[in-house]
Amino acid sequence: MQRKISLQICSYNRKDLLRKTLGSLSDQTFSLAEYEVIVVDDGSTDGTSEMLQEFKAPYDLILIRQEKSGLAAGRNKGIKKAEGDIILFIDDDVLADPNLIKEHFLFHERHPNSIVKGWVNHVEKAERPAKPKWTWKDFSTAAFWTSNVSVKKSDLLKAGLFDEDFKEYGWEDLELGLRLKQLGLATRYNPKAIGYHYKKKLKETDIPSLLKQAEAKGRTAVLFVKKQPVWRAKLSTGIHPARLALDAFLSNPLFLKIYQNRISRNGKELNFWSKYCAQSLASAYYFKTIRKILSQR
């Protein structure tokens, strides 16, 4: 039987969360024979490969392993391997609602020539809630966010797939989304296609990796705007005069010292103010990276 939809996940060193995500795909209300799950392991070193080999899935589970190459390269490998007419992307920290695949498929049936965005519902525990509750984190204006989005494989091929110049964290999905929109696809939102997005609570020990990620995202933001020098890209990344001026004010040494001093040093979960300071510090690192690159041009 021809697969109707291929669900794709790229993962790096999130073995335990990935296992939960794969488990959430086992009780879908869509026919098991009509979907497949493709997992691309981006060079994990935490036992992900072994877990995947041992995982018993009731659906067709296809495994691809690559040396650490980034999300864009991994997703392209998955797309090329997919048999489904529709590709549904979720992340390895997203738990699928039982109706997730069915709702994406039915929306494409009703709305051809579309990008279908599902509801990315942020949750505090790595489990599906009895009833989803909207949070402010769920709001997104992105046309193509791979935490929960689907599009026809043929349209991905027409758009040229993900740009593999994006080798670090950030923006590769939004850049592809702009190219898909340029093909004339409409973005449609289906709130019944729910993915539950879990992020562990920040600890002081997570700060170095948070700042490193912010710097990587700054580098890919500049790459995004270089490839798509349009206002939507500039507004999304903050690479425009007004936002850069605001950051220059917020990133003065006095504020940075306050942020650093307010971050808890006890190794436990950050409280509200410590988390705010950590995120503000990450924002400062993000824009510092952007300004450094722009100044070298």
FIDREN-561012 format. One record per residue: x, y, z of N, C-alpha, C in turn; residue in three letters. Coordinates in steps of 0.2 Angstrom, whole numbers, plus 5000, padded with zeros to 4 digits. Layout:
% residues N
XYZXYZXYZALA
...
//
This chain:
% residues 297
500449945000500050005000500450065000MET
500350114996500650174996500550215002GLN
501150235005501150285011500750345009ARG
500350365013500050435012500450495016LYS
500750475021501150525025501750495028ILE
502250535028502850515031503050565037SER
503150545043503250585048504050585049LEU
504350645050505050645050505250675057GLN
505750645060506050675066506850675065ILE
507150735067507950735067508050735075CYS
508650705077508750705084509550705085SER
509750735090510450735093510450735100TYR
510650675103510750665110510150675114ASN
509650655112508950665116508650595117ARG
509050545118508750475118508150465122LYS
508150485128507550475132506950515130ASP
506950575128506450615125506250585118LEU
506650565114506550535108506050465109LEU
506250425114505850365115505150385117ARG
505050435121504350455122504050485116LYS
504350515112504050545106503850485101THR
504250435100504150375096503550335099LEU
503550335106502950305109502250335108GLY
502350405108501650445107501450435100SER
501850405095501550395088501350325087LEU
501250285093501050215092500350205093SER
499950255095499250255096498850305091ASP
499150315085498850365081498150335078GLN
497650385077497050365074497050355067THR
497650365064497750355057497950285055PHE
497750255050497950185048498750175049SER
498950125052499650105053499950095046LEU
499550065042499850045035499950105031ALA
499650165033499750225028500150275030GLU
500550265036501050315038501750275040TYR
502250315039502950285041503250345046GLU
503750325050504050365054504850365052VAL
505150415050505850415048506250455054ILE
506750425057507150465062507850465059VAL
508050525059508750545057509150555063VAL
509650515065510050525070510650565068ASP
510750625070511250665068511950655072ASP
512150595072512850585075512750585083GLY
512250565086512150555093512650515096SER
512850535103513350495106513150465113THR
512450475114512150455120511750385120ASP
511850345115511550285115510950285111GLY
510750345107510150345103510150295098THR
510650275095510650225089510450165092SER
510750145098510550075101509850075103GLU
509550135106508850135108508450125102MET
508650155096508150155090508150085087LEU
508750045088508749975085508349935089GLN
508249945096507949905100507149925101GLU
506949985099506350005100505849965095PHE
505249945099504749905095504149945093LYS
504149965087503650015085503049975081ALA
502449985082501949955078501849985071PRO
502150035070502250065063502850055060TYR
502950075053503550065050504050115052ASP
504550095055505050145058505750135054LEU
505950195051506450195046507050235050ILE
507650205050508150235054508750265049LEU
508950325050509550345046510050375051ILE
510650365050511150395054511650425050ARG
511850485052512350525048512850555053GLN
513450565051513950605055513650675057GLU
513850705062513550765064513550815058LYS
513050835055512950875049512450935050SER
512050925055511550985056510850965054GLY
510351005056509650985054509550985047LEU
509751035043509551045036509750985032ALA
510450955033510650895030510250835032ALA
510150835038509750775041509050775038GLY
508750825038508050825035507950815028ARG
508450835024508450825017508550745016ASN
508950715020509050645019508350605021LYS
508050635026507350605027506850615022GLY
506850675019506350685014506550645008ILE
507150635006507250595000507150515001LYS
507150495007506950425009506250415009LYS
505850465011505150465012504750435006ALA
504250395008503750365003503150405002GLU
502950445008502350475008502250535003GLY
501650555001501550614997501550675002ASP
501450665008501450725013502050705018ILE
502450755019502950755025502750795031ILE
502750765036502550795043503150795047LEU
503350855049503950865053503750885060PHE
504050845065504050865072504750855075ILE
504850885081505450885084505550825089ASP
506150805091506150755096505950765103ASP
505750825104505450845111504750855110ASP
504350835105503650845104503350775104VAL
502850775109502350715109501750725105LEU
501650675101501050675096500350665100ALA
499950705099499250695100498950635096ASP
498550595099498350535095498050555088PRO
497750615087497450635081497950675076ASN
498550675078499050725075499050705067LEU
499250645066499350625059498750635055ILE
498150605058497550615054497350685053LYS
497450725057497250795056497650835051GLU
498250815051498650845045498450815039HIS
498350755038498150725032497450755029PHE
496950755034496350785032496350855030LEU
496750895033496850965031497150975024PHE
497550935022497850935016497350915011HIS
496950865012496350845008495850905007GLU
495750935012495250995011495651055008ARG
496251065009496551125007497251105003HIS
497151094997497751074993498251134992PRO
498851124990499251184989499351224996ASN
499551185001499551225007500151195012SER
500351245016500751225022500351215028ILE
500351165031499851155037500251155043VAL
500051205047500351215054499951185059LYS
500251145063499851115069499951155075GLY
499551145080499651185087500251155091TRP
500751195092501351175096501151195103VAL
500951145107500651165114501251145119ASN
501451205122502051195127501851165134HIS
502151115136501951075142502551075147VAL
502351065153502951065158503150995160GLU
502750945158503050875159503050845152LYS
503450795152503550755146503050705145ALA
502450725145501850675144501250715141GLU
500850675138500250715135499750725140ARG
499550795140499050815145498350785144PRO
497950775149497250755147496850805143ALA
497050865144496750915139497250975138LYS
497350995132497851045131497551115133PRO
498051155136497951225138498351265135LYS
498151325131498551365128498951405132TRP
499551425130500051465134500251515129THR
500551575132500851625128501451595123TRP
501751545125502351515122502051485115LYS
501451465115501151435109501051485103ASP
501051545104500951595099501551595094PHE
501451595088501951595083501751625076SER
502151665073501951695067502351655061THR
502751605063503151575058502751535053ALA
502851545047502551505041502651435041ALA
503351415043503551345043504051335049PHE
503751305054504051285060504051215061TRP
504651185061504651105060504551075067THR
504251105072504051075078503351035076SER
503051065071502351035070502051065063ASN
502351035058502151065051502151015046VAL
501751025041501750975035501651005029SER
501950975023501851005017501950945012VAL
501750945006501850895001502550884999LYS
502750824998503450804996503650844990LYS
503150844985503350874979503450944979SER
503150984984503251054985503951064988ASP
504151024993504851024995505351014990LEU
505250974985505750964980505751024975LEU
505151054974505151114970505451164973LYS
505451174979505751234983506451224984ALA
506751164983507451154983507651124990GLY
507251094994507351065000507651115005LEU
507951095011508251135016508951155013PHE
509151215015509751245012510351215017ASP
510751175014511251145019511851185020GLU
511751255018512251305021512151315028ASP
511551295031511351305038511651245041PHE
512151245044512451195048512451195055LYS
512251255058512151265065511451275067GLU
511351285073510651295075510251355073TYR
509651355070509251405069509151425062GLY
508451445061508251485055508151445048TRP
508451375048508451345042507651325040GLU
507251315045506551305043506151365041ASP
506351425044505951485041506251505035LEU
506851495033507151505026506751465021GLU
506651405022506351355018505551375017LEU
505351395023504651425023504451475018GLY
504951525018504951585013504951555006LEU
505351515004505351484998504751444996ARG
504451415001503851374999503251424998LEU
503251485002502751535001502851564994LYS
503451574992503551604985503351554979GLN
503251494981502951444976502151464975LEU
501851494980501151514980500751474985GLY
501151434990500751394995500451445000LEU
499851425002499551455008499751425014ALA
499851465020499951435026499251435030THR
499151375032498451365036498551325042ARG
498251345047498351325054497751275056TYR
497951225058497451175061497551165068ASN
497151195073497251185080497151115083PRO
496851075078496651005081497250955079LYS
497750975076498350945075498850965080ALA
498850925086499250955092499850915093ILE
500450945094501050915096501250955103GLY
501350915108501550935115502250945116TYR
502451005116503151025116503451035123HIS
503950985125504250985131504951015131TYR
505051065136505751085137505851085144LYS
506451055146506551045153506751115156LYS
506651125162506751185165507451205166LYS
507651265165508351285165508651275172LEU
509251255172509651255178510251305176LYS
510651325182511251365181511751325177GLU
511751265177512251225173512151225166THR
511551245164511351245157511551315153ASP
511751355157511851425155512451425149ILE
512951395150513451395145513251365138PRO
512851315138512551285132512051335129SER
511651365133511151415131511551475127LEU
512051495130512451555127512751535121LEU
513051475120513351445114512851435109LYS
512251415111511651405106511451475103GLN
511451525107511251595105511751625100ALA
512451605101512951635097512851595090GLU
512651535090512551495084511951525080ALA
511451535084510851565081510951635078LYS
511451675081511551735078511951735071GLY
512351685071512751665065512251645059ARG
511751605061511351585056510751635054THR
510651675059510151735057510451775052ALA
511151795052511451835047511451795040VAL
511551735040511551695034510751695031LEU
510251685036509551695034509451755030PHE
509651815033509451875030509851885023VAL
510451855023510851865017510551825011LYS
510251765013509951725008509151755006LYS
508851785011508251815010508151885013GLN
508451935009508452005011507752035011PRO
507252005014506652035014506452055021VAL
505952095022505752125029505552065033TRP
505152015031504951965035505551935039ARG
506051915035506651885038507051935043ALA
507052005041507352045045506952055052LYS
506352055051505952065057505952005062LEU
505951945059506051885063506651875066SER
507251895063507851895066508051955071THR
507752005070507952065073508452105070GLY
508652085064509152125060508952185056ILE
508752235060508552295057508652355062HIS
508752415060509052465064508652475071PRO
508052475071507652485078507852435083ALA
507852365081507952315086508752315088ARG
509152325083509852325085510052385089LEU
509652445088509752495093509552485100ALA
508952445100508652425107509152385110LEU
509452335107509952285110510552325112ASP
510752375108511352405110511252445117ALA
510652465118510552495125510452435130PHE
510152385129509952335134510652285135LEU
511152295131511752255132512252295134SER
512152345138512752385140513052345146ASN
513652355148513952315154513552315160PRO
513252375162512852375168512352325168LEU
511952315163511352275163511652195162PHE
512152185159512452125158512752095165LEU
512952145169513252125176512652105180LYS
512052145179511452125183511152055181ILE
511152045175510951975173511351925176TYR
512051935175512451875178512351865185GLN
512351925189512251915196511651885199ASN
511051895195510451875197510351795195ARG
510751765191510651695190510851655196ILE
510451605198510551565203511251525202SER
511651515208512251475207512151415211ARG
511551385213511551325217511451265213ASN
511451275206511351215202510651185201GLY
510151215205509451195204509151235199LYS
508451215198508051255193508051325194GLU
508151365188508051435189507351465191LEU
507351515195506751545197506551595191ASN
505951625192505751665187506251725185PHE
506451755190506951815188507651785186TRP
507851735188508451705186508451675179SER
507851655177507651625170507651685166LYS
507351745168507251805164507951835162TYR
508451835167509051855167509451815162CYS
509451745162509751705158509551715151ALA
508951715150508651735143508851795140GLN
508951845145509151915142509851915141SER
510251875145510951865143511051825136LEU
510651775135510651745129510551785123ALA
510051835124509851885119510451925117SER
510751945123511351995122511951955118ALA
512051895119512551855116512351845108TYR
511651835107511451825100511551895096TYR
511351945099511452015095512252035095PHE
512552015100513352035100513651995094LYS
513451935093513651895087513451925080THR
512851945080512651975074513052045072ILE
513052085077513452145076514152135074ARG
514452085077515152065076515252045068LYS
514752005066514751985059514652045054ILE
514152085056513952145052514552195051LEU
514852205057515452255057516052235053SER
516052165051516652145047516552145040GLN
515952165038515752175031515952235028ARG
//
